[in-house]
């Protein structure tokens, strides 16, 4: 599955608000997407709760995986954005 490693941009990491925004985008896209931190198991990016279990703070590197290149880019951009702004 194609992947891209990006840096978390939200000031307080992937907590409830950014996780919900990312999960909603994945659900809307309708294709499987996973997120993972180094050394961790990939989680379903369509679940805000699973995203929060990553414990990814600002500046953490997260690997985004999806078979759909456009969705991969969209979700990667969301992870990199400051969704708390």
NORUR-V218264 format. One line per field, one symbol per residue. psi: psi as a letter, one per 40 degrees, with the letter a starting at -180 (. if undefined). A space follows every 50 residues. Layout:
psi->???
This chain:
psi->hiihhihhdhdeagaddddddddddddddeihhiiiiheiiiiheehddd ddedfhiheihhhhhiehddddddddddddigee.
